Amino acid sequence: MPINMVLILLILSAVLFKKRPKTSFKCLISAFFLLFISSMPIFSDTFMVNIEDDYDAFTFSSKPIDYIVVLGAWHSPDPALPITSQLNKDALQRLVETLRVYKLHPEAKIITSGHYSGNSMSHAEKVKQSLVLLGIPEQKILTESFPKDTEEEALLISLRVQGSTVVLITNADHMTRAIKYFQAQGVYPIAAPTGFWVKNINSSKSWRYYIPSSHKLQQTTCAWYESIGSLVQWFKMTVV
């Protein structure tokens, strides 16, 4: 990830400062340049929008929907907090999109996903509880509590939804990779991306847009993560 690479370069710069000052200076400049580029909105947005723009936002399906599949994210269990406050940002974004799509297609069943990872309740169950709390009938929600990643989600959920009309909900930057995993299992879902990082990229920008920010560094990190994930996916599907 960019910040890890910056830290490694800074450590190298400090270690080499006395014995190899020129190399140390190059490491320092490289760390600054990488941090600057990764934090610049104009570069970060260009990187991310190329990942997010493969699928448009879901509007309405002309045919009935059998299943709404919401992929797992993460939560932090804390009995002192409401269930919805235990979900992380990605899980909340997917939760809201699930509610929106269900309002458009109340005939559908919902499948939540996500494993236990040491918690007493799986992420799939936590999302189910949140949906019930927000008004979705409990009998309309199925859970898949064993997948540990997107590939396992596609493998296990596809067994349930073969031959059905499926809407797939995940974050926009993750959607392309998720769709490919499901397609590999013979399921061709309708994409319902959510949590877009980049919005209205062609609008006029103020001077603040050209100043580095920690938010854009985080965005670049997510884009870099998905790029590596897509490369690994391609390798597994075509080489292995």
C-alpha positions as CSV (number, residue, x, y, z in Angstrom):
1,M,0.0,0.0,0.0
2,P,1.2,3.6,-0.6
3,I,1.7,4.5,3.0
4,N,3.7,1.4,3.7
5,M,5.9,2.1,0.8
6,V,6.4,5.6,2.0
7,L,7.4,4.4,5.5
8,I,9.9,1.8,4.0
9,L,11.5,4.6,1.9
10,L,11.8,6.9,4.9
11,I,13.4,4.1,7.0
12,L,15.8,3.4,4.2
13,S,16.6,7.1,4.0
14,A,17.4,7.2,7.7
15,V,19.5,4.0,7.6
16,L,21.5,5.1,4.6
17,F,21.9,8.7,5.6
18,K,25.6,8.5,6.8
19,K,27.0,5.7,4.6
20,R,25.2,6.5,1.3
21,P,23.8,10.0,1.5
22,K,22.9,10.2,-2.2
23,T,20.8,7.1,-2.0
24,S,19.3,8.3,1.2
25,F,18.3,11.5,-0.5
26,K,16.8,9.6,-3.4
27,C,14.7,7.5,-1.0
28,L,13.6,10.7,0.8
29,I,12.5,12.3,-2.4
30,S,10.8,9.2,-3.7
31,A,8.8,8.9,-0.4
32,F,7.7,12.6,-0.7
33,F,6.8,12.2,-4.3
34,L,4.8,9.0,-3.7
35,L,3.0,10.5,-0.7
36,F,2.2,13.7,-2.7
37,I,0.9,11.8,-5.8
38,S,-1.2,9.4,-3.6
39,S,-2.8,12.3,-1.7
40,M,-3.6,14.5,-4.7
41,P,-7.3,14.5,-5.6
42,I,-6.8,14.9,-9.3
43,F,-4.5,11.8,-9.4
44,S,-6.5,9.8,-6.9
45,D,-9.8,10.4,-8.6
46,T,-8.5,9.5,-12.0
47,F,-7.1,6.2,-10.6
48,M,-10.4,5.3,-8.8
49,V,-12.9,6.4,-11.4
50,N,-11.4,3.9,-13.8
51,I,-12.2,1.2,-11.3
52,E,-15.7,2.4,-10.3
53,D,-17.2,3.2,-13.7
54,D,-17.7,-0.3,-15.0
55,Y,-21.2,-0.5,-13.7
56,D,-23.9,2.2,-13.3
57,A,-26.1,2.6,-10.2
58,F,-29.1,0.2,-10.1
59,T,-32.4,1.8,-11.0
60,F,-35.1,-0.8,-11.6
61,S,-35.3,-4.2,-13.2
62,S,-38.0,-4.8,-15.9
63,K,-38.4,-8.4,-14.6
64,P,-39.0,-9.7,-11.0
65,I,-35.9,-10.1,-8.8
66,D,-35.5,-13.4,-7.0
67,Y,-32.6,-12.5,-4.7
68,I,-30.8,-9.5,-3.5
69,V,-27.3,-10.6,-2.5
70,V,-25.4,-8.2,-0.2
71,L,-21.7,-9.1,0.2
72,G,-20.1,-9.0,3.6
73,A,-17.9,-6.2,4.9
74,W,-17.1,-5.9,8.6
75,H,-18.4,-5.0,12.0
76,S,-17.0,-4.4,15.5
77,P,-19.2,-6.1,18.2
78,D,-20.1,-3.7,21.1
79,P,-23.2,-4.4,23.2
80,A,-23.2,-0.7,24.3
81,L,-23.9,0.4,20.7
82,P,-27.0,-0.1,18.5
83,I,-26.5,-2.8,15.9
84,T,-26.2,-0.4,13.0
85,S,-23.4,1.5,14.8
86,Q,-21.4,-1.7,15.0
87,L,-21.2,-1.9,11.2
88,N,-18.2,-0.4,9.5
89,K,-18.6,2.2,6.7
90,D,-18.7,-0.3,3.8
91,A,-21.3,-2.4,5.6
92,L,-23.5,0.6,6.2
93,Q,-23.3,1.7,2.6
94,R,-24.3,-1.8,1.5
95,L,-27.1,-1.9,4.1
96,V,-28.6,1.3,2.8
97,E,-28.4,0.1,-0.8
98,T,-30.1,-3.2,0.2
99,L,-33.0,-1.2,1.7
100,R,-33.3,0.9,-1.4
101,V,-33.3,-2.0,-3.9
102,Y,-35.7,-4.0,-1.7
103,K,-38.1,-1.0,-1.7
104,L,-38.0,-1.2,-5.5
105,H,-38.3,-5.0,-5.6
106,P,-40.2,-6.2,-2.4
107,E,-40.8,-9.6,-4.2
108,A,-37.1,-10.5,-3.7
109,K,-35.4,-12.4,-0.9
110,I,-32.3,-11.0,0.6
111,I,-29.1,-13.0,1.2
112,T,-26.6,-11.5,3.7
113,S,-23.0,-12.8,3.8
114,G,-20.0,-12.7,6.1
115,H,-18.2,-15.1,8.4
116,Y,-17.6,-15.2,12.2
117,S,-13.9,-14.4,12.5
118,G,-13.8,-15.0,16.3
119,N,-17.0,-13.1,17.0
120,S,-20.0,-14.7,18.7
121,M,-22.2,-13.5,15.8
122,S,-21.3,-13.7,12.1
123,H,-21.4,-10.6,10.0
124,A,-24.2,-12.1,7.9
125,E,-26.3,-12.3,11.1
126,K,-25.4,-8.8,12.2
127,V,-26.5,-7.4,8.9
128,K,-29.7,-9.4,9.0
129,Q,-30.5,-8.0,12.5
130,S,-29.9,-4.5,11.1
131,L,-32.2,-5.1,8.2
132,V,-35.0,-6.4,10.5
133,L,-34.5,-3.5,12.8
134,L,-35.1,-1.2,9.8
135,G,-38.3,-2.9,8.8
136,I,-37.4,-5.8,6.5
137,P,-39.4,-9.0,7.4
138,E,-37.1,-11.6,9.0
139,Q,-38.5,-14.4,6.9
140,K,-37.3,-12.5,3.8
141,I,-33.7,-12.7,4.8
142,L,-31.3,-15.6,4.4
143,T,-27.8,-15.7,5.8
144,E,-24.5,-17.2,4.5
145,S,-22.2,-17.2,7.5
146,F,-19.2,-19.1,6.3
147,P,-17.5,-17.3,3.3
148,K,-14.3,-15.5,4.3
149,D,-13.8,-13.6,1.1
150,T,-15.5,-12.7,-2.2
151,E,-14.4,-15.8,-4.0
152,E,-15.9,-18.0,-1.3
153,E,-19.1,-15.9,-1.3
154,A,-19.5,-16.4,-5.0
155,L,-18.9,-20.2,-4.6
156,L,-21.3,-20.8,-1.8
157,I,-24.1,-18.3,-2.7
158,S,-24.1,-19.4,-6.3
159,L,-25.3,-22.8,-5.2
160,R,-28.5,-21.1,-3.8
161,V,-29.2,-18.8,-6.7
162,Q,-28.5,-20.8,-9.8
163,G,-31.0,-20.0,-12.6
164,S,-32.4,-17.0,-10.6
165,T,-32.5,-13.3,-11.3
166,V,-30.0,-11.8,-8.8
167,V,-29.1,-8.3,-7.8
168,L,-25.6,-8.1,-6.4
169,I,-24.7,-5.3,-3.9
170,T,-21.2,-4.3,-3.0
171,N,-19.0,-1.2,-3.1
172,A,-18.5,0.3,-6.6
173,D,-14.7,-0.2,-6.4
174,H,-15.2,-3.9,-5.6
175,M,-18.0,-4.6,-8.0
176,T,-16.0,-5.7,-11.1
177,R,-14.1,-8.3,-9.2
178,A,-17.2,-9.6,-7.4
179,I,-19.1,-9.9,-10.7
180,K,-16.3,-11.9,-12.3
181,Y,-16.3,-14.4,-9.3
182,F,-20.1,-14.9,-9.7
183,Q,-19.9,-15.3,-13.4
184,A,-17.2,-17.9,-13.0
185,Q,-19.8,-19.9,-11.0
186,G,-22.5,-19.6,-13.8
187,V,-24.4,-16.7,-12.1
188,Y,-24.8,-13.4,-14.0
189,P,-26.1,-10.9,-11.4
190,I,-27.4,-7.4,-12.0
191,A,-24.9,-5.0,-10.4
192,A,-26.0,-2.5,-7.7
193,P,-22.8,-0.7,-6.8
194,T,-22.8,1.6,-3.8
195,G,-20.3,3.7,-1.8
196,F,-18.8,5.5,-4.8
197,W,-15.7,7.3,-3.9
198,V,-15.7,9.6,-6.9
199,K,-18.9,11.7,-7.6
200,N,-19.4,14.2,-10.4
201,I,-15.8,14.1,-11.5
202,N,-16.5,16.5,-14.5
203,S,-17.9,19.3,-12.4
204,S,-16.0,22.5,-11.9
205,K,-13.5,22.4,-9.0
206,S,-12.4,24.9,-6.5
207,W,-8.8,25.5,-5.5
208,R,-9.1,23.1,-2.6
209,Y,-9.4,20.2,-5.1
210,Y,-5.7,20.7,-6.0
211,I,-4.5,20.3,-2.4
212,P,-3.3,16.9,-1.0
213,S,-5.6,15.3,1.6
214,S,-5.6,12.3,3.8
215,H,-9.0,11.3,2.4
216,K,-7.6,11.0,-1.1
217,L,-4.7,9.0,0.3
218,Q,-7.2,6.5,1.7
219,Q,-9.0,6.5,-1.6
220,T,-5.8,5.8,-3.5
221,T,-5.0,3.0,-1.0
222,C,-8.4,1.4,-1.8
223,A,-7.9,1.7,-5.5
224,W,-4.4,0.2,-5.2
225,Y,-5.9,-2.7,-3.1
226,E,-8.6,-3.4,-5.7
227,S,-6.0,-3.3,-8.5
228,I,-3.9,-5.9,-6.8
229,G,-7.0,-8.0,-6.0
230,S,-8.0,-7.9,-9.7
231,L,-4.5,-9.0,-10.7
232,V,-4.6,-11.9,-8.3
233,Q,-8.0,-12.8,-9.6
234,W,-6.8,-12.8,-13.2
235,F,-3.8,-14.9,-12.3
236,K,-6.0,-17.5,-10.5
237,M,-8.5,-17.7,-13.3
238,T,-6.2,-17.8,-16.2
239,V,-2.9,-19.2,-15.1
240,V,-3.5,-21.4,-12.1
